[in-house]
Amino acid sequence: MSPRSRSRFDGLLPVSDRYANLPVADAFTWGDCAAKVRPGEWYMVSFRSRRKAGVDEDRLTAYDDWAHHEAMKAPGFVHYFKGPTQADGLCMSFCLWDTRAEAREAAGRPAHTQAAALTHEAYAEYRLEFHRVRRLADGTFTFEPYDAVPSGDAARRRVTPAHAPGFVPS
């Protein structure tokens, strides 16, 4: 795999070893990258999963790496976070894109199509979530379901830079 330029989101980390049980807005140290990320809006696809017992991890990793490498070359790709597996088997990974259309186009490429074809074979359960992520001028990140009808700030989950390292939601 060829090296890529560093993403402004590379500093994101899970907030705890239970991160995959949390809403995506609470699961990562978004405040850690606020200073590096300009105000803007992105389309996020998050993948929550639990692997089946006995799954071929090497094969799954190879397909994931291939799809990631392919995505990095696609227009609109911003960042991929490959989440660690929790002790209870849950995992959450996500991909950020400039637009939904670019994410959908990339999802139709060969590596992603073949990786997605492993889903029923490899995962006991999984769920896709689609979010609109915004970084506001004050450093705040907001998260809302992509297809939600905006109804003001109450519809958004705000994450301020105060949610920095060490913040663990109760």
Backbone as a printed PyTorch tensor [residue, N CA C, xyz], in Angstrom:
tensor([[[  0.8560,  -1.1820,   0.0000],
         [  0.0000,   0.0000,   0.0000],
         [  0.8950,   1.2360,   0.0000]],

        [[  0.5960,   2.1910,  -0.8210],
         [  1.4060,   3.4030,  -0.8900],
         [  1.0300,   4.3540,   0.2410]],

        [[  1.9840,   5.1630,   0.6950],
         [  1.6730,   6.1060,   1.7700],
         [  0.7180,   7.1840,   1.2730]],

        [[ -0.0170,   7.7580,   2.1840],
         [ -0.9250,   8.8470,   1.8370],
         [ -0.6010,  10.0410,   2.7150]],

        [[ -1.0950,  11.1980,   2.3250],
         [ -0.8760,  12.3710,   3.1590],
         [ -1.7090,  12.2110,   4.4320]],

        [[ -1.2230,  12.7870,   5.4870],
         [ -1.9190,  12.6670,   6.7670],
         [ -3.2590,  13.3830,   6.7130]],

        [[ -4.2370,  12.7690,   7.3120],
         [ -5.5670,  13.3500,   7.4100],
         [ -5.6290,  14.2690,   8.6190]],

        [[ -6.4300,  15.2910,   8.5010],
         [ -6.6460,  16.1850,   9.6440],
         [ -7.3050,  15.4300,  10.7910]],

        [[ -7.9080,  14.2770,  10.5010],
         [ -8.6180,  13.4970,  11.5100],
         [ -7.7790,  12.3500,  12.0690]],

        [[ -6.5120,  12.2710,  11.6980],
         [ -5.6770,  11.1510,  12.1460],
         [ -5.5240,  11.0670,  13.6630]],

        [[ -5.7000,  12.1360,  14.3880],
         [ -5.5380,  12.1180,  15.8390],
         [ -6.7120,  11.5380,  16.6010]],

        [[ -7.7830,  11.1870,  15.9070],
         [ -8.9580,  10.6370,  16.5960],
         [ -8.6440,   9.2960,  17.2390]],

        [[ -9.1130,   9.1490,  18.4660],
         [ -8.9700,   7.8860,  19.2020],
         [-10.2950,   7.5600,  19.8660]],

        [[-10.5450,   6.2800,  20.1420],
         [-11.7310,   5.9350,  20.9350],
         [-11.5820,   6.5180,  22.3400]],

        [[-12.6960,   6.9340,  22.9290],
         [-12.6410,   7.5420,  24.2630],
         [-12.4990,   6.5180,  25.3790]],

        [[-12.8600,   5.2620,  25.1070],
         [-12.7430,   4.2070,  26.1110],
         [-12.7860,   2.8570,  25.4280]],

        [[-12.6260,   1.8040,  26.2160],
         [-12.6970,   0.4640,  25.6410],
         [-14.1360,   0.0240,  25.3820]],

        [[-15.0990,   0.9160,  25.6080],
         [-16.5110,   0.6690,  25.3080],
         [-17.0110,   1.5900,  24.1890]],

        [[-16.1020,   2.1560,  23.4420],
         [-16.4450,   3.1780,  22.4510],
         [-17.5170,   2.7290,  21.4640]],

        [[-17.5010,   1.4660,  21.0410],
         [-18.4310,   0.9880,  20.0150],
         [-19.8720,   0.8940,  20.5230]],

        [[-20.0630,   1.0370,  21.8370],
         [-21.4030,   1.0490,  22.4160],
         [-21.9800,   2.4620,  22.4830]],

        [[-21.1770,   3.4560,  22.1440],
         [-21.5670,   4.8620,  22.2920],
         [-22.0150,   5.4580,  20.9620]],

        [[-22.7920,   6.5420,  21.0180],
         [-23.0620,   7.2910,  19.7790],
         [-21.7330,   7.7860,  19.2000]],

        [[-21.6360,   7.8670,  17.8900],
         [-20.3860,   8.2400,  17.2350],
         [-19.8720,   9.5980,  17.7330]],

        [[-20.7610,  10.5050,  18.0900],
         [-20.3440,  11.8180,  18.5960],
         [-19.6130,  11.7030,  19.9310]],

        [[-19.9370,  10.6920,  20.7030],
         [-19.3290,  10.4940,  22.0210],
         [-18.1970,   9.4770,  22.0090]],

        [[-18.0570,   8.7250,  20.9430],
         [-17.1550,   7.5820,  20.9160],
         [-15.6950,   7.9320,  20.6510]],

        [[-15.4340,   9.1180,  20.1110],
         [-14.0820,   9.4830,  19.7020],
         [-13.6870,  10.8460,  20.2590]],

        [[-12.3980,  11.1100,  20.2700],
         [-11.8440,  12.3560,  20.7950],
         [-11.8750,  13.4500,  19.7210]],

        [[-13.0780,  13.8380,  19.3210],
         [-13.2450,  14.8280,  18.2510],
         [-12.5480,  16.1430,  18.5710]],

        [[-12.5560,  16.5440,  19.8350],
         [-11.9210,  17.8000,  20.2190],
         [-10.4270,  17.8330,  19.9390]],

        [[ -9.7960,  16.6570,  19.8810],
         [ -8.3590,  16.5890,  19.6230],
         [ -7.9750,  17.0810,  18.2340]],

        [[ -8.8990,  17.0200,  17.3020],
         [ -8.5500,  17.4390,  15.9370],
         [ -9.2120,  18.7650,  15.5660]],

        [[ -9.9420,  19.3850,  16.4840],
         [-10.6730,  20.6200,  16.1700],
         [ -9.7540,  21.7150,  15.6250]],

        [[ -8.5520,  21.8500,  16.1890],
         [ -7.6390,  22.9090,  15.7460],
         [ -7.0960,  22.6520,  14.3380]],

        [[ -7.0680,  21.3850,  13.8900],
         [ -6.5120,  21.0390,  12.5780],
         [ -7.5650,  21.0220,  11.4750]],

        [[ -8.8330,  20.9900,  11.8660],
         [ -9.9130,  20.8250,  10.8930],
         [-10.6120,  22.1620,  10.6780]],

        [[-10.6400,  22.6030,   9.4450],
         [-11.3500,  23.8450,   9.1210],
         [-12.8490,  23.6140,   9.1990]],

        [[-13.6080,  24.6810,   9.4170],
         [-15.0660,  24.5180,   9.3880],
         [-15.4930,  23.8970,   8.0510]],

        [[-16.4470,  23.0110,   8.1410],
         [-16.9290,  22.3450,   6.9390],
         [-17.9660,  21.2990,   7.2830]],

        [[-18.3570,  20.5460,   6.2630],
         [-19.3650,  19.5080,   6.4260],
         [-18.9190,  18.2710,   5.6600]],

        [[-19.1540,  17.0930,   6.2630],
         [-18.7760,  15.8260,   5.6620],
         [-19.9010,  14.8180,   5.8090]],

        [[-19.8260,  13.8140,   4.9790],
         [-20.7480,  12.6900,   5.0250],
         [-19.9940,  11.5310,   5.6770]],

        [[-20.5740,  10.9380,   6.7070],
         [-19.9430,   9.8350,   7.4240],
         [-20.7710,   8.5660,   7.2770]],

        [[-20.0690,   7.4790,   7.0090],
         [-20.6720,   6.1520,   7.0500],
         [-19.9570,   5.4080,   8.1670]],

        [[-20.7090,   5.0310,   9.2050],
         [-20.1040,   4.2300,  10.2690],
         [-20.6320,   2.8020,  10.1780]],

        [[-19.7630,   1.8710,  10.5080],
         [-20.0520,   0.4440,  10.4170],
         [-19.8210,  -0.1610,  11.7960]],

        [[-20.9050,  -0.5370,  12.4490],
         [-20.8170,  -1.2120,  13.7540],
         [-21.0000,  -2.6950,  13.5050]],

        [[-20.1620,  -3.5020,  14.1290],
         [-20.2190,  -4.9220,  13.8270],
         [-19.7550,  -5.7780,  15.0010]],

        [[-20.1140,  -7.0580,  14.8840],
         [-19.5920,  -8.0990,  15.7660],
         [-19.2420,  -9.2720,  14.8480]],

        [[-17.9810,  -9.6690,  14.8760],
         [-17.5380, -10.7550,  14.0070],
         [-18.0940, -12.0980,  14.4780]],

        [[-18.2810, -12.9950,  13.5310],
         [-18.6610, -14.3680,  13.8560],
         [-17.4460, -15.0840,  14.4390]],

        [[-17.7160, -16.0440,  15.3110],
         [-16.6350, -16.8590,  15.8610],
         [-15.9710, -17.6160,  14.7200]],

        [[-14.6590, -17.6930,  14.7490],
         [-13.9230, -18.4660,  13.7690],
         [-13.7400, -17.8080,  12.4170]],

        [[-14.1050, -16.5310,  12.2960],
         [-13.9370, -15.8440,  11.0140],
         [-12.4470, -15.7880,  10.6640]],

        [[-12.1540, -15.8510,   9.3910],
         [-10.7820, -15.7690,   8.9110],
         [-10.3440, -14.3010,   8.9830]],

        [[ -9.6900, -13.9280,  10.0780],
         [ -9.2890, -12.5370,  10.3220],
         [ -8.3230, -12.0290,   9.2610]],

        [[ -7.4090, -12.8750,   8.8290],
         [ -6.4390, -12.4500,   7.8200],
         [ -7.1440, -12.0870,   6.5090]],

        [[ -8.0980, -12.9030,   6.1060],
         [ -8.8550, -12.6390,   4.8710],
         [ -9.6690, -11.3580,   5.0090]],

        [[-10.3460, -11.2050,   6.1540],
         [-11.1560, -10.0130,   6.3960],
         [-10.2820,  -8.7600,   6.3680]],

        [[ -9.1270,  -8.8240,   7.0150],
         [ -8.2010,  -7.6900,   7.0330],
         [ -7.6880,  -7.3760,   5.6270]],

        [[ -7.3750,  -8.3940,   4.8660],
         [ -6.8750,  -8.1710,   3.5030],
         [ -7.9200,  -7.4530,   2.6460]],

        [[ -9.1770,  -7.8750,   2.7330],
         [-10.2310,  -7.2240,   1.9520],
         [-10.4750,  -5.7980,   2.4450]],

        [[-10.4290,  -5.5970,   3.7580],
         [-10.6090,  -4.2580,   4.3230],
         [ -9.4770,  -3.3350,   3.8640]],

        [[ -8.2590,  -3.8320,   3.9110],
         [ -7.1150,  -3.0190,   3.4770],
         [ -7.2110,  -2.6780,   1.9910]],

        [[ -7.6430,  -3.6340,   1.1930],
         [ -7.7960,  -3.4140,  -0.2510],
         [ -8.8560,  -2.3460,  -0.5060]],

        [[ -9.9920,  -2.4510,   0.1880],
         [-11.0600,  -1.4600,   0.0190],
         [-10.6120,  -0.0800,   0.4980]],

        [[ -9.8600,  -0.0350,   1.5920],
         [ -9.3470,   1.2440,   2.1030],
         [ -8.3950,   1.8770,   1.0920]],

        [[ -7.4850,   1.0860,   0.5630],
         [ -6.5300,   1.5890,  -0.4280],
         [ -7.2640,   2.1450,  -1.6500]],

        [[ -8.2870,   1.4300,  -2.0920],
         [ -9.0830,   1.8770,  -3.2340],
         [ -9.8190,   3.1830,  -2.9030]],

        [[-10.3840,   3.2680,  -1.7050],
         [-11.1350,   4.4640,  -1.2920],
         [-10.2410,   5.6980,  -1.2440]],

        [[ -9.0060,   5.5180,  -0.7880],
         [ -8.0970,   6.6660,  -0.6810],
         [ -7.8410,   7.3360,  -2.0250]],

        [[ -8.0160,   6.6030,  -3.1060],
         [ -7.8080,   7.1490,  -4.4480],
         [ -9.0820,   7.7640,  -5.0200]],

        [[-10.1960,   7.5730,  -4.3470],
         [-11.4880,   8.0350,  -4.8660],
         [-11.6990,   9.5190,  -4.5860]],

        [[-12.3430,  10.2220,  -5.4990],
         [-12.6800,  11.6280,  -5.2480],
         [-13.5530,  11.7470,  -3.9950]],

        [[-13.2280,  12.7270,  -3.1770],
         [-14.0420,  13.0130,  -2.0030],
         [-13.6610,  12.2690,  -0.7440]],

        [[-12.7220,  11.3280,  -0.8200],
         [-12.3000,  10.5940,   0.3750],
         [-11.6080,  11.5450,   1.3450]],

        [[-11.9730,  11.4660,   2.6260],
         [-11.3670,  12.3260,   3.6380],
         [-10.5930,  11.5100,   4.6700]],

        [[-11.2440,  10.5040,   5.2660],
         [-10.5990,   9.7770,   6.3680],
         [-11.2870,   8.4380,   6.6010]],

        [[-10.4900,   7.4410,   6.9810],
         [-11.0080,   6.1420,   7.3960],
         [-10.4630,   5.8260,   8.7730]],

        [[-11.3420,   5.4420,   9.6890],
         [-10.9310,   4.9940,  11.0120],
         [-11.3130,   3.5330,  11.1500]],

        [[-10.3300,   2.6880,  11.3200],
         [-10.5640,   1.2560,  11.5300],
         [-10.5380,   1.0070,  13.0240]],

        [[-11.6940,   0.7730,  13.5850],
         [-11.8080,   0.6380,  15.0220],
         [-11.2760,  -0.6730,  15.5620]],

        [[-10.7740,  -0.6260,  16.7920],
         [-10.3340,  -1.8550,  17.4440],
         [-11.5510,  -2.6500,  17.9310]],

        [[-11.4000,  -3.9480,  18.0390],
         [-12.4700,  -4.7950,  18.5440],
         [-12.4700,  -4.7350,  20.0660]],

        [[-13.6400,  -4.4690,  20.6380],
         [-13.7980,  -4.4200,  22.0890],
         [-13.7800,  -5.8370,  22.6590]],

        [[-13.6290,  -5.9350,  23.9770],
         [-13.6280,  -7.2340,  24.6520],
         [-14.9240,  -8.0110,  24.3960]],

        [[-16.0410,  -7.2920,  24.2130],
         [-17.3280,  -7.9650,  23.9690],
         [-17.5350,  -8.2990,  22.4920]],

        [[-16.5140,  -8.0390,  21.6510],
         [-16.5780,  -8.3910,  20.2400],
         [-17.0970,  -7.3010,  19.3250]],

        [[-17.6130,  -6.2070,  19.8930],
         [-18.1150,  -5.1160,  19.0570],
         [-16.9660,  -4.2840,  18.4950]],

        [[-17.2260,  -3.6870,  17.3530],
         [-16.2530,  -2.8290,  16.6950],
         [-17.0210,  -1.7350,  15.9590]],

        [[-16.4290,  -0.5540,  15.8490],
         [-17.0030,   0.5060,  15.0280],
         [-15.8870,   1.1240,  14.1940]],

        [[-16.1120,   1.1640,  12.9070],
         [-15.2090,   1.8340,  11.9720],
         [-16.0370,   2.8720,  11.2250]],

        [[-15.3690,   3.8700,  10.6540],
         [-16.1210,   4.8510,   9.8650],
         [-15.2530,   5.4360,   8.7700]],

        [[-15.9490,   6.0040,   7.8010],
         [-15.2960,   6.6780,   6.6910],
         [-15.9460,   8.0470,   6.5200]],

        [[-15.1330,   9.0690,   6.3470],
         [-15.6200,  10.4260,   6.0850],
         [-15.3820,  10.7580,   4.6120]],

        [[-16.3940,  11.3920,   4.0150],
         [-16.3530,  11.7880,   2.6040],
         [-16.7790,  13.2370,   2.4840]],

        [[-16.3440,  13.8920,   1.4240],
         [-16.8000,  15.2560,   1.1730],
         [-18.3030,  15.2840,   0.9110]],

        [[-18.8060,  14.2920,   0.1640],
         [-20.2340,  14.2730,  -0.1520],
         [-20.7670,  12.8410,  -0.1500]],

        [[-22.0700,  12.7290,  -0.0050],
         [-22.7330,  11.4360,  -0.0690],
         [-22.5700,  10.8160,  -1.4650]],

        [[-22.6900,  11.6210,  -2.4890],
         [-22.5690,  11.1070,  -3.8550],
         [-21.1980,  10.4670,  -4.0770]],

        [[-20.1380,  11.0850,  -3.5610],
         [-18.7950,  10.5180,  -3.7290],
         [-18.6550,   9.2080,  -2.9500]],

        [[-19.2380,   9.1510,  -1.7610],
         [-19.1990,   7.9130,  -0.9760],
         [-19.9350,   6.7900,  -1.7040]],

        [[-21.0780,   7.1150,  -2.2520],
         [-21.8530,   6.0980,  -2.9720],
         [-21.1270,   5.6180,  -4.2230]],

        [[-20.4790,   6.5310,  -4.9210],
         [-19.7240,   6.1310,  -6.1130],
         [-18.5910,   5.1930,  -5.7090]],

        [[-17.8930,   5.5210,  -4.6530],
         [-16.7790,   4.6810,  -4.2010],
         [-17.2640,   3.3180,  -3.7140]],

        [[-18.4490,   3.2660,  -3.1350],
         [-18.9930,   1.9910,  -2.6530],
         [-19.2400,   1.0040,  -3.7890]],

        [[-19.3310,   1.4940,  -5.0000],
         [-19.5440,   0.6300,  -6.1550],
         [-18.2650,   0.1440,  -6.8150]],

        [[-17.1330,   0.5580,  -6.2930],
         [-15.8560,   0.1280,  -6.8680],
         [-15.5660,  -1.3250,  -6.4870]],

        [[-14.7260,  -1.9980,  -7.2600],
         [-14.5290,  -3.4460,  -7.0790],
         [-14.0870,  -3.8900,  -5.6800]],

        [[-13.1050,  -3.2430,  -5.0990],
         [-12.6040,  -3.6970,  -3.7910],
         [-13.6780,  -3.5670,  -2.7180]],

        [[-14.4030,  -2.4460,  -2.7190],
         [-15.4560,  -2.2780,  -1.7180],
         [-16.5780,  -3.2760,  -1.9410]],

        [[-16.9550,  -3.4850,  -3.1680],
         [-18.0170,  -4.4430,  -3.4870],
         [-17.6490,  -5.8420,  -2.9960]],

        [[-16.4030,  -6.2540,  -3.2330],
         [-15.9790,  -7.5830,  -2.7950],
         [-15.8460,  -7.6690,  -1.2810]],

        [[-15.3720,  -6.6030,  -0.6350],
         [-15.2990,  -6.6040,   0.8320],
         [-16.7010,  -6.6700,   1.4290]],

        [[-17.6260,  -5.9090,   0.8740],
         [-19.0070,  -5.9090,   1.3760],
         [-19.6660,  -7.2680,   1.1740]],

        [[-19.2500,  -8.0110,   0.1640],
         [-19.8290,  -9.3340,  -0.0850],
         [-19.4930, -10.3250,   1.0300]],

        [[-18.4900, -10.0130,   1.8450],
         [-18.1150, -10.8840,   2.9730],
         [-18.9770, -10.6620,   4.2120]],

        [[-19.8240,  -9.6580,   4.2000],
         [-20.5530,  -9.2650,   5.4110],
         [-21.3170, -10.4050,   6.0520]],

        [[-22.1280, -11.1030,   5.2950],
         [-22.9550, -12.1660,   5.8870],
         [-22.1050, -13.3450,   6.3510]],

        [[-20.9970, -13.5570,   5.6830],
         [-20.0900, -14.6440,   6.0490],
         [-19.2880, -14.3080,   7.3220]],

        [[-18.9130, -13.0470,   7.4790],
         [-17.9580, -12.6690,   8.5210],
         [-18.5660, -12.0820,   9.7900]],

        [[-19.7810, -11.5310,   9.7050],
         [-20.3220, -10.8000,  10.8500],
         [-21.6000, -11.4370,  11.3990]],

        [[-21.6330, -11.5850,  12.7200],
         [-22.8340, -12.0840,  13.3860],
         [-23.9090, -11.0100,  13.3710]],

        [[-23.4770,  -9.7650,  13.4390],
         [-24.3900,  -8.6240,  13.3560],
         [-23.6170,  -7.4180,  12.8530]],

        [[-24.3260,  -6.5210,  12.1940],
         [-23.7110,  -5.2840,  11.7430],
         [-24.8030,  -4.2570,  11.4790]],

        [[-24.3950,  -3.0020,  11.5060],
         [-25.3320,  -1.9010,  11.2450],
         [-24.5540,  -0.7540,  10.6160]],

        [[-25.1160,  -0.2030,   9.5660],
         [-24.5610,   0.9980,   8.9480],
         [-25.3110,   2.2080,   9.4840]],

        [[-24.5860,   3.2790,   9.7390],
         [-25.1810,   4.5470,  10.1610],
         [-24.6350,   5.6320,   9.2370]],

        [[-25.4930,   6.5770,   8.9000],
         [-25.1130,   7.6590,   7.9910],
         [-25.3200,   8.9790,   8.7070]],

        [[-24.2550,   9.7560,   8.8030],
         [-24.2950,  11.0090,   9.5620],
         [-23.8210,  12.1950,   8.7250]],

        [[-24.3470,  13.3510,   9.0810],
         [-23.8410,  14.6270,   8.5890],
         [-22.9690,  15.1500,   9.7350]],

        [[-21.6960,  15.3670,   9.4420],
         [-20.7480,  15.8570,  10.4490],
         [-20.3410,  17.2610,  10.0410]],

        [[-20.4380,  18.1770,  10.9880],
         [-20.0230,  19.5620,  10.7220],
         [-19.0060,  19.9930,  11.7660]],

        [[-18.0510,  20.7720,  11.3040],
         [-17.1330,  21.4450,  12.2170],
         [-17.4610,  22.9160,  12.0600]],

        [[-17.9500,  23.5370,  13.1520],
         [-18.3580,  24.9340,  13.1330],
         [-17.1670,  25.8480,  13.3980]],

        [[-17.3370,  27.1320,  13.1580],
         [-16.2560,  28.1140,  13.3210],
         [-15.7110,  28.1610,  14.7400]],

        [[-16.5400,  27.8220,  15.7330],
         [-16.0790,  27.8710,  17.1280],
         [-15.3560,  26.5970,  17.5630]],

        [[-15.1320,  25.6660,  16.6410],
         [-14.4300,  24.4280,  16.9720],
         [-15.3510,  23.2860,  17.3490]],

        [[-16.6240,  23.5510,  17.4320],
         [-17.6010,  22.5340,  17.7910],
         [-17.8580,  21.6110,  16.6060]],

        [[-17.9870,  20.3360,  16.8840],
         [-18.4350,  19.3650,  15.8940],
         [-19.8970,  19.0520,  16.1730]],

        [[-20.6960,  18.9340,  15.1290],
         [-22.0840,  18.5050,  15.2850],
         [-22.2980,  17.2510,  14.4580]],

        [[-23.2030,  16.4220,  14.9340],
         [-23.5150,  15.1450,  14.2890],
         [-25.0210,  15.0060,  14.2320]],

        [[-25.5220,  14.6090,  13.0760],
         [-26.9480,  14.3350,  12.9500],
         [-27.1380,  13.2520,  11.9110]],

        [[-28.1990,  12.4830,  12.0390],
         [-28.4730,  11.4900,  11.0040],
         [-28.5410,  12.1950,   9.6510]],

        [[-27.9350,  11.6060,   8.6330],
         [-27.8430,  12.2830,   7.3500],
         [-29.2050,  12.6380,   6.7750]],

        [[-30.1560,  11.7680,   6.9130],
         [-31.4700,  12.0000,   6.3250],
         [-32.4390,  12.7290,   7.2470]],

        [[-31.9630,  13.2000,   8.3950],
         [-32.8340,  13.9030,   9.3300],
         [-33.2750,  15.2390,   8.7490]],

        [[-34.4930,  15.6120,   9.0520],
         [-34.9870,  16.9300,   8.6850],
         [-34.5180,  17.8730,   9.7830]],

        [[-33.6620,  18.8460,   9.4480],
         [-33.1490,  19.7460,  10.4820],
         [-34.2770,  20.4690,  11.2200]],

        [[-34.1630,  20.4580,  12.5350],
         [-35.1400,  21.1810,  13.3480],
         [-34.4200,  22.0250,  14.3870]],

        [[-33.3210,  22.6290,  13.9870],
         [-32.5610,  23.4830,  14.8830],
         [-31.5220,  22.6880,  15.6460]],

        [[-30.9100,  23.3380,  16.6350],
         [-29.8390,  22.7210,  17.4020],
         [-30.2660,  21.4800,  18.1620]],

        [[-31.5340,  21.3660,  18.5130],
         [-31.9910,  20.2000,  19.2530],
         [-31.8370,  18.9190,  18.4430]],

        [[-31.7950,  19.0290,  17.1270],
         [-31.6740,  17.8480,  16.2770],
         [-30.2340,  17.3780,  16.1700]],

        [[-29.2980,  18.1980,  16.6070],
         [-27.8840,  17.8730,  16.4640],
         [-27.2750,  17.4910,  17.7960]],

        [[-26.2820,  16.6490,  17.7350],
         [-25.4700,  16.3150,  18.8970],
         [-24.2140,  17.1420,  18.7580]],

        [[-23.9590,  18.0490,  19.7250],
         [-22.7950,  18.9210,  19.6680],
         [-21.6530,  18.3270,  20.4760]],

        [[-20.4560,  18.4210,  19.9390],
         [-19.2620,  17.9910,  20.6450],
         [-18.2870,  19.1480,  20.5790]],

        [[-17.9590,  19.6940,  21.7190],
         [-17.0580,  20.8380,  21.7740],
         [-15.6230,  20.3600,  21.9930]],

        [[-14.6610,  21.2310,  21.7670],
         [-13.2650,  20.8490,  21.9960],
         [-12.9990,  20.4220,  23.4330]],

        [[-13.8970,  20.7160,  24.3710],
         [-13.7090,  20.2850,  25.7530],
         [-13.7730,  18.7700,  25.8600]],

        [[-14.3190,  18.0950,  24.8480],
         [-14.3720,  16.6380,  24.8480],
         [-13.0220,  16.0990,  24.3660]],

        [[-11.9860,  16.5150,  25.0500],
         [-10.6340,  16.1640,  24.6560],
         [-10.1780,  14.8710,  25.3370]],

        [[ -8.9030,  14.5310,  25.2480],
         [ -8.4250,  13.2660,  25.8080],
         [ -8.8500,  13.0960,  27.2480]],

        [[ -9.1900,  11.9000,  27.5750],
         [ -9.5930,  11.6030,  28.9390],
         [-11.0790,  11.7390,  29.1870]],

        [[-11.8100,  12.3740,  28.2810],
         [-13.2580,  12.4970,  28.4630],
         [-13.8910,  11.1330,  28.2400]],

        [[-14.5740,  10.6320,  29.2460],
         [-15.2520,   9.3540,  29.1260],
         [-16.6990,   9.5640,  29.5550]],

        [[-17.6300,   9.4690,  28.6180],
         [-19.0300,   9.6530,  28.9780],
         [-19.4780,   8.5810,  29.9700]],

        [[-20.3650,   8.9600,  30.8520],
         [-20.8430,   7.9770,  31.8350],
         [-21.9670,   7.1490,  31.2800]]])
